[in-house]
Amino acid sequence: MLISQILDDAETIRVVARSGGKTRIINGARSVYSLAMEAARTGTGLEALIERKGYGETVDLDAAYKKGRLVSPINHPDPAHLHLTGTGLTHLGSAATRDSMHKKLSDGEEQLTDSMKMFRMGLEGGKPPKGQIGVQPEWFYKGNGTMAVAPGAALMSPAFAQDAGEEPEIAGIYVIGDDGAPFRVGFTLSNEFSDHVTERVNYLFLAHSKLRNASFGPEILIGDLPADIRGASRIWRDGKVLWEKPFLSGEANMSHTIANLEHHHFKYSAFRQPGDVHVHMFGTATLSFADGVRTEAGDTFEIEAKDFGLPLRNPLEIEKPVKVAVKAL
């Protein structure tokens, strides 16, 4: 089952679902967030709760997308309580891309970069036996719900950014129950939009490079993540495909299990605050930046994989410079 959120003609959020057939409005669902919290509080599976509520009128989801009526597939009434985070160096093909960005010069002596060390740790300990804890991955913070961009809306690159590059990833969507227990709503496509030039200057600039917009959706896949995900990432410019490459995800193509990545995120009590929403991105091995592409304002990113419904599309815009001054009280 795939679920998403649209705006009706009265600007009211409607939750819609489809499972191999027509897309229909879910009766009595004010938002995906309220639906997920109800499932957590009642101990009911999300799909079972949806079936119990029943369906209303059908919706042309593709037409709604083209009209700009889709919103992020989950949000929080208070954007400060939605957390955008992720992990890196988690995919079997990700080391070469990152290593080329972070390559260190030495006096003729080969040394492993920090990226390669982290990648090797994942290969050796990222998939522990069931019930055991594996090695922790690279982790990063992207911001709160104010940084989340709806499918179809523009990803805004700061004027001070040195690059504006896509990262096609799968994200896990979570809510925190009243008792502090994390519940997974499902999985979705995401564009973990980053500044790779800044990151390449020094690995310690990773945090700076990640504080950017991100987009996810349009639809959330309820249930288990497919083990072998095969999708495509592309950039459109002036109505033509500028760059295109397949991307792989799912545990068959990863050096960590999803359970291990989830453990190392939610082991922190700060991320188990009742009522919060988490969008946690699981990393990628495919970047246009690694192929020498420099994006421009007006380009459109497109990420798709058949298991996740409609593709995620976002145009690129560059923000105007902003002067920031601190005033003493």
C-alpha positions as a Python dict, from the first residue, in 0.01 Angstrom:
ca = {
    (1, 'M'): (0, 0, 0),
    (2, 'L'): (113, 354, -83),
    (3, 'I'): (-17, 656, 108),
    (4, 'S'): (27, 1027, 42),
    (5, 'Q'): (-121, 1368, 118),
    (6, 'I'): (-289, 1616, -115),
    (7, 'L'): (-462, 1950, -76),
    (8, 'D'): (-825, 1970, -182),
    (9, 'D'): (-989, 2281, -330),
    (10, 'A'): (-1045, 2417, 22),
    (11, 'E'): (-672, 2383, 102),
    (12, 'T'): (-750, 2099, 344),
    (13, 'I'): (-514, 1802, 367),
    (14, 'R'): (-660, 1475, 244),
    (15, 'V'): (-486, 1142, 302),
    (16, 'V'): (-506, 908, 6),
    (17, 'A'): (-407, 546, -44),
    (18, 'R'): (-367, 302, -327),
    (19, 'S'): (-281, -64, -345),
    (20, 'G'): (-253, -178, -705),
    (21, 'G'): (-566, 7, -808),
    (22, 'K'): (-732, 345, -784),
    (23, 'T'): (-618, 616, -546),
    (24, 'R'): (-889, 694, -292),
    (25, 'I'): (-936, 929, 2),
    (26, 'I'): (-918, 761, 344),
    (27, 'N'): (-1230, 838, 546),
    (28, 'G'): (-1176, 1042, 862),
    (29, 'A'): (-799, 1078, 823),
    (30, 'R'): (-696, 1437, 896),
    (31, 'S'): (-328, 1372, 813),
    (32, 'V'): (-78, 1090, 784),
    (33, 'Y'): (65, 1207, 1115),
    (34, 'S'): (-267, 1176, 1300),
    (35, 'L'): (-330, 841, 1132),
    (36, 'A'): (11, 709, 1240),
    (37, 'M'): (-30, 833, 1598),
    (38, 'E'): (-374, 669, 1616),
    (39, 'A'): (-221, 341, 1498),
    (40, 'A'): (54, 370, 1760),
    (41, 'R'): (-191, 448, 2040),
    (42, 'T'): (-435, 170, 1954),
    (43, 'G'): (-178, -96, 1869),
    (44, 'T'): (-335, -136, 1527),
    (45, 'G'): (-133, -197, 1212),
    (46, 'L'): (-143, 108, 987),
    (47, 'E'): (-279, -78, 686),
    (48, 'A'): (-543, -247, 901),
    (49, 'L'): (-645, 90, 1047),
    (50, 'I'): (-682, 236, 699),
    (51, 'E'): (-895, -55, 583),
    (52, 'R'): (-1111, -19, 892),
    (53, 'K'): (-1171, 350, 825),
    (54, 'G'): (-1265, 278, 465),
    (55, 'Y'): (-1241, 484, 149),
    (56, 'G'): (-1417, 775, -10),
    (57, 'E'): (-1392, 928, -354),
    (58, 'T'): (-1119, 849, -604),
    (59, 'V'): (-840, 1095, -681),
    (60, 'D'): (-620, 1144, -988),
    (61, 'L'): (-290, 1159, -801),
    (62, 'D'): (-80, 1230, -1107),
    (63, 'A'): (-303, 1523, -1204),
    (64, 'A'): (-285, 1658, -848),
    (65, 'Y'): (95, 1636, -867),
    (66, 'K'): (104, 1834, -1189),
    (67, 'K'): (-121, 2101, -1034),
    (68, 'G'): (109, 2137, -733),
    (69, 'R'): (-148, 1993, -492),
    (70, 'L'): (80, 1736, -328),
    (71, 'V'): (238, 1810, 8),
    (72, 'S'): (505, 1614, 193),
    (73, 'P'): (364, 1267, 271),
    (74, 'I'): (399, 1337, 643),
    (75, 'N'): (434, 1658, 841),
    (76, 'H'): (397, 1773, 1201),
    (77, 'P'): (166, 2048, 1332),
    (78, 'D'): (482, 2208, 1475),
    (79, 'P'): (766, 2185, 1216),
    (80, 'A'): (1025, 2202, 1495),
    (81, 'H'): (915, 1852, 1596),
    (82, 'L'): (999, 1696, 1261),
    (83, 'H'): (1364, 1588, 1232),
    (84, 'L'): (1553, 1543, 905),
    (85, 'T'): (1856, 1319, 955),
    (86, 'G'): (2050, 1050, 773),
    (87, 'T'): (2341, 812, 746),
    (88, 'G'): (2618, 788, 490),
    (89, 'L'): (2868, 534, 355),
    (90, 'T'): (2603, 265, 392),
    (91, 'H'): (2589, 135, 34),
    (92, 'L'): (2828, -106, -132),
    (93, 'G'): (2908, 139, -410),
    (94, 'S'): (2933, 451, -197),
    (95, 'A'): (3298, 432, -91),
    (96, 'A'): (3455, 512, -428),
    (97, 'T'): (3243, 825, -475),
    (98, 'R'): (3310, 959, -128),
    (99, 'D'): (3676, 857, -130),
    (100, 'S'): (3741, 1055, -449),
    (101, 'M'): (3593, 1361, -277),
    (102, 'H'): (3799, 1322, 40),
    (103, 'K'): (4127, 1187, -98),
    (104, 'K'): (4424, 1292, 114),
    (105, 'L'): (4767, 1373, -17),
    (106, 'S'): (5057, 1198, 153),
    (107, 'D'): (5430, 1176, 110),
    (108, 'G'): (5403, 890, -134),
    (109, 'E'): (5260, 657, 127),
    (110, 'E'): (4913, 520, 64),
    (111, 'Q'): (4671, 593, 345),
    (112, 'L'): (4308, 510, 391),
    (113, 'T'): (4088, 817, 402),
    (114, 'D'): (3843, 853, 689),
    (115, 'S'): (3569, 770, 438),
    (116, 'M'): (3733, 439, 347),
    (117, 'K'): (3789, 355, 714),
    (118, 'M'): (3422, 420, 789),
    (119, 'F'): (3313, 220, 486),
    (120, 'R'): (3531, -74, 587),
    (121, 'M'): (3385, -66, 938),
    (122, 'G'): (3040, -98, 784),
    (123, 'L'): (3145, -389, 565),
    (124, 'E'): (3286, -571, 866),
    (125, 'G'): (3019, -493, 1123),
    (126, 'G'): (2715, -326, 967),
    (127, 'K'): (2510, -645, 937),
    (128, 'P'): (2527, -813, 1278),
    (129, 'P'): (2342, -1134, 1365),
    (130, 'K'): (1981, -1079, 1468),
    (131, 'G'): (1958, -947, 1822),
    (132, 'Q'): (2309, -802, 1823),
    (133, 'I'): (2424, -444, 1771),
    (134, 'G'): (2648, -364, 1478),
    (135, 'V'): (2895, -84, 1418),
    (136, 'Q'): (2752, 267, 1412),
    (137, 'P'): (2739, 445, 1076),
    (138, 'E'): (2826, 797, 972),
    (139, 'W'): (2536, 1019, 1086),
    (140, 'F'): (2427, 1368, 990),
    (141, 'Y'): (2159, 1626, 1071),
    (142, 'K'): (1980, 1823, 802),
    (143, 'G'): (1737, 2033, 1001),
    (144, 'N'): (1377, 2029, 1115),
    (145, 'G'): (1046, 2046, 933),
    (146, 'T'): (1112, 2401, 816),
    (147, 'M'): (1373, 2251, 580),
    (148, 'A'): (1135, 1993, 429),
    (149, 'V'): (1023, 2069, 73),
    (150, 'A'): (709, 1920, -79),
    (151, 'P'): (729, 1706, -394),
    (152, 'G'): (719, 1940, -691),
    (153, 'A'): (832, 2244, -491),
    (154, 'A'): (1173, 2407, -530),
    (155, 'L'): (1481, 2302, -340),
    (156, 'M'): (1639, 2630, -231),
    (157, 'S'): (2017, 2646, -231),
    (158, 'P'): (2164, 2920, -8),
    (159, 'A'): (2343, 3203, -186),
    (160, 'F'): (2663, 3111, 2),
    (161, 'A'): (2655, 2747, -112),
    (162, 'Q'): (2929, 2625, -344),
    (163, 'D'): (2726, 2339, -489),
    (164, 'A'): (2366, 2224, -507),
    (165, 'G'): (2360, 1851, -573),
    (166, 'E'): (2105, 1574, -544),
    (167, 'E'): (2142, 1254, -343),
    (168, 'P'): (1884, 987, -435),
    (169, 'E'): (1802, 789, -123),
    (170, 'I'): (1540, 583, 57),
    (171, 'A'): (1413, 738, 380),
    (172, 'G'): (1240, 577, 673),
    (173, 'I'): (941, 763, 816),
    (174, 'Y'): (882, 734, 1193),
    (175, 'V'): (661, 868, 1471),
    (176, 'I'): (739, 847, 1841),
    (177, 'G'): (465, 699, 2055),
    (178, 'D'): (337, 844, 2382),
    (179, 'D'): (570, 613, 2575),
    (180, 'G'): (878, 715, 2372),
    (181, 'A'): (879, 406, 2148),
    (182, 'P'): (965, 464, 1779),
    (183, 'F'): (714, 338, 1521),
    (184, 'R'): (798, 306, 1153),
    (185, 'V'): (527, 439, 923),
    (186, 'G'): (701, 318, 607),
    (187, 'F'): (960, 410, 346),
    (188, 'T'): (977, 676, 79),
    (189, 'L'): (1201, 820, -190),
    (190, 'S'): (1408, 1119, -82),
    (191, 'N'): (1644, 1377, -224),
    (192, 'E'): (1907, 1441, 41),
    (193, 'F'): (2015, 1766, -118),
    (194, 'S'): (2376, 1862, -27),
    (195, 'D'): (2674, 2090, -97),
    (196, 'H'): (2944, 1852, -217),
    (197, 'V'): (3206, 2119, -290),
    (198, 'T'): (3195, 2236, 71),
    (199, 'E'): (3214, 1877, 192),
    (200, 'R'): (3514, 1809, -30),
    (201, 'V'): (3716, 2096, 120),
    (202, 'N'): (3742, 1911, 449),
    (203, 'Y'): (3551, 1619, 595),
    (204, 'L'): (3486, 1828, 906),
    (205, 'F'): (3269, 2050, 685),
    (206, 'L'): (3022, 1764, 640),
    (207, 'A'): (2783, 1925, 889),
    (208, 'H'): (2784, 2251, 693),
    (209, 'S'): (2723, 2069, 365),
    (210, 'K'): (2415, 1891, 498),
    (211, 'L'): (2224, 2188, 644),
    (212, 'R'): (2011, 2224, 336),
    (213, 'N'): (1657, 2156, 216),
    (214, 'A'): (1546, 1799, 159),
    (215, 'S'): (1244, 1655, -19),
    (216, 'F'): (1078, 1317, 25),
    (217, 'G'): (780, 1137, -119),
    (218, 'P'): (547, 1175, -296),
    (219, 'E'): (422, 845, -152),
    (220, 'I'): (505, 633, 152),
    (221, 'L'): (537, 258, 105),
    (222, 'I'): (381, 79, 401),
    (223, 'G'): (543, -249, 502),
    (224, 'D'): (891, -395, 465),
    (225, 'L'): (1158, -235, 249),
    (226, 'P'): (1231, -442, -64),
    (227, 'A'): (1575, -602, -39),
    (228, 'D'): (1681, -499, -391),
    (229, 'I'): (1566, -156, -504),
    (230, 'R'): (1655, -42, -856),
    (231, 'G'): (1574, 312, -951),
    (232, 'A'): (1695, 603, -1158),
    (233, 'S'): (1822, 950, -1075),
    (234, 'R'): (1823, 1220, -1341),
    (235, 'I'): (1862, 1593, -1393),
    (236, 'W'): (1651, 1782, -1647),
    (237, 'R'): (1767, 2108, -1805),
    (238, 'D'): (1572, 2303, -2067),
    (239, 'G'): (1335, 2012, -2123),
    (240, 'K'): (1611, 1756, -2185),
    (241, 'V'): (1785, 1499, -1966),
    (242, 'L'): (2124, 1647, -1875),
    (243, 'W'): (2239, 1349, -1665),
    (244, 'E'): (2093, 1011, -1575),
    (245, 'K'): (2218, 714, -1376),
    (246, 'P'): (2065, 412, -1205),
    (247, 'F'): (2074, 395, -829),
    (248, 'L'): (2053, 86, -611),
    (249, 'S'): (1929, 55, -255),
    (250, 'G'): (1779, -200, -20),
    (251, 'E'): (1978, -427, 210),
    (252, 'A'): (2105, -641, -79),
    (253, 'N'): (2301, -335, -193),
    (254, 'M'): (2397, -202, 151),
    (255, 'S'): (2671, -263, 405),
    (256, 'H'): (2432, -204, 696),
    (257, 'T'): (2095, -348, 784),
    (258, 'I'): (1803, -110, 821),
    (259, 'A'): (1761, -235, 1179),
    (260, 'N'): (2120, -140, 1260),
    (261, 'L'): (2079, 209, 1114),
    (262, 'E'): (1753, 255, 1305),
    (263, 'H'): (1912, 141, 1631),
    (264, 'H'): (2198, 388, 1607),
    (265, 'H'): (1958, 675, 1542),
    (266, 'F'): (1699, 601, 1805),
    (267, 'K'): (1949, 497, 2075),
    (268, 'Y'): (1963, 868, 2160),
    (269, 'S'): (1687, 975, 2398),
    (270, 'A'): (1664, 1312, 2223),
    (271, 'F'): (1519, 1125, 1925),
    (272, 'R'): (1257, 942, 2132),
    (273, 'Q'): (1045, 1237, 2238),
    (274, 'P'): (671, 1153, 2233),
    (275, 'G'): (486, 1284, 1931),
    (276, 'D'): (791, 1371, 1721),
    (277, 'V'): (830, 1277, 1354),
    (278, 'H'): (1157, 1152, 1203),
    (279, 'V'): (1257, 1134, 838),
    (280, 'H'): (1581, 935, 835),
    (281, 'M'): (1768, 893, 505),
    (282, 'F'): (1973, 578, 451),
    (283, 'G'): (2246, 697, 212),
    (284, 'T'): (2331, 658, -155),
    (285, 'A'): (2605, 554, -395),
    (286, 'T'): (2498, 773, -689),
    (287, 'L'): (2583, 1141, -730),
    (288, 'S'): (2586, 1357, -1043),
    (289, 'F'): (2860, 1559, -873),
    (290, 'A'): (3092, 1258, -894),
    (291, 'D'): (3047, 1269, -1273),
    (292, 'G'): (3146, 1636, -1290),
    (293, 'V'): (2795, 1779, -1321),
    (294, 'R'): (2738, 2133, -1190),
    (295, 'T'): (2372, 2210, -1143),
    (296, 'E'): (2210, 2545, -1224),
    (297, 'A'): (1900, 2731, -1117),
    (298, 'G'): (1609, 2597, -1321),
    (299, 'D'): (1737, 2239, -1333),
    (300, 'T'): (1490, 1975, -1212),
    (301, 'F'): (1590, 1669, -1009),
    (302, 'E'): (1392, 1349, -1064),
    (303, 'I'): (1423, 1031, -858),
    (304, 'E'): (1215, 722, -922),
    (305, 'A'): (1187, 356, -827),
    (306, 'K'): (890, 141, -922),
    (307, 'D'): (817, 20, -568),
    (308, 'F'): (751, 376, -450),
    (309, 'G'): (487, 504, -689),
    (310, 'L'): (524, 847, -845),
    (311, 'P'): (874, 989, -896),
    (312, 'L'): (1008, 1263, -671),
    (313, 'R'): (1064, 1583, -870),
    (314, 'N'): (1199, 1917, -749),
    (315, 'P'): (1331, 2218, -940),
    (316, 'L'): (1640, 2401, -815),
    (317, 'E'): (1637, 2765, -709),
    (318, 'I'): (1912, 2982, -560),
    (319, 'E'): (1822, 3201, -265),
    (320, 'K'): (1910, 3569, -262),
    (321, 'P'): (2192, 3670, -23),
    (322, 'V'): (2076, 3749, 327),
    (323, 'K'): (2262, 3972, 572),
    (324, 'V'): (2252, 3836, 923),
    (325, 'A'): (2354, 4044, 1222),
    (326, 'V'): (2330, 3956, 1590),
    (327, 'K'): (2185, 4223, 1819),
    (328, 'A'): (2267, 4242, 2184),
    (329, 'L'): (1969, 4253, 2421),
}
